[in-house]
Amino acid sequence: MDLELKPLRQKKLYHQMKKQLVRHDKRVMLYLRNENWLKIRKQKDRRRRRVLMRLWRMKQLTLMKTGRLPLPTMAAS
């Protein structure tokens, strides 16, 4: 492999590696597999927040139905 070991975040180097079809190098394989890691992480975070919000709402509803949580009122203090 004639490439210098530079950070793989550089687009030019990435395209250079892609042209050479060097897939046997473990570092290159891992990089090619995880090039969209930021998009994947953001999606997972969004999904996690939605699920947690849904669980919180369900818990609040059950607490209100059982009477353990007082209903919100518009009374001024």
C-alpha positions as CSV (number, residue, x, y, z in Angstrom):
1,M,0.0,0.0,0.0
2,D,1.6,3.3,-1.1
3,L,-0.6,5.6,1.0
4,E,0.8,7.4,3.9
5,L,-0.9,6.8,7.2
6,K,-3.0,9.9,7.6
7,P,-6.3,10.5,9.3
8,L,-8.9,8.8,7.1
9,R,-11.3,11.7,7.5
10,Q,-9.7,13.3,4.5
11,K,-12.0,12.9,1.5
12,K,-9.1,12.9,-1.0
13,L,-7.4,10.0,0.8
14,Y,-10.6,8.1,1.0
15,H,-11.3,8.4,-2.7
16,Q,-7.7,7.4,-3.4
17,M,-8.2,4.2,-1.3
18,K,-11.4,3.5,-3.0
19,K,-9.8,3.6,-6.4
20,Q,-7.1,1.2,-5.5
21,L,-9.6,-1.3,-4.1
22,V,-7.5,-2.0,-1.1
23,R,-10.1,-3.9,1.0
24,H,-7.7,-6.4,2.7
25,D,-6.2,-3.7,4.9
26,K,-8.1,-3.8,8.2
27,R,-7.9,-0.1,8.8
28,V,-9.4,0.7,5.4
29,M,-12.1,-1.9,5.8
30,L,-13.2,-0.5,9.2
31,Y,-13.2,3.0,7.8
32,L,-15.3,2.0,4.8
33,R,-17.7,0.2,7.0
34,N,-18.1,3.1,9.5
35,E,-18.0,6.1,7.2
36,N,-21.6,7.1,8.1
37,W,-21.1,6.7,11.8
38,L,-22.2,10.2,12.6
39,K,-25.5,9.8,10.8
40,I,-26.1,6.5,12.5
41,R,-25.3,8.0,15.9
42,K,-27.7,10.9,15.4
43,Q,-30.5,8.6,14.3
44,K,-29.9,6.4,17.4
45,D,-30.0,9.4,19.6
46,R,-33.3,10.7,18.0
47,R,-34.9,7.3,18.4
48,R,-33.8,7.0,22.0
49,R,-35.2,10.4,22.9
50,R,-38.5,9.6,21.2
51,V,-38.8,6.3,23.1
52,L,-37.9,7.9,26.4
53,M,-40.5,10.6,25.9
54,R,-43.2,8.0,25.0
55,L,-42.3,5.9,28.1
56,W,-42.5,9.1,30.3
57,R,-45.9,10.0,28.9
58,M,-47.2,6.5,29.5
59,K,-46.0,6.6,33.1
60,Q,-47.6,10.0,33.7
61,L,-50.9,8.8,32.2
62,T,-50.9,5.7,34.5
63,L,-50.1,7.9,37.5
64,M,-52.9,10.3,36.7
65,K,-55.4,7.4,36.1
66,T,-54.5,5.8,39.5
67,G,-54.7,9.2,41.3
68,R,-51.1,9.2,42.4
69,L,-50.3,12.3,40.3
70,P,-52.5,15.3,40.8
71,L,-54.0,16.8,37.6
72,P,-52.3,20.0,36.5
73,T,-54.3,23.1,37.4
74,M,-54.1,26.7,36.3
75,A,-54.2,28.1,39.9
76,A,-52.0,31.1,40.4
77,S,-49.7,30.9,43.5
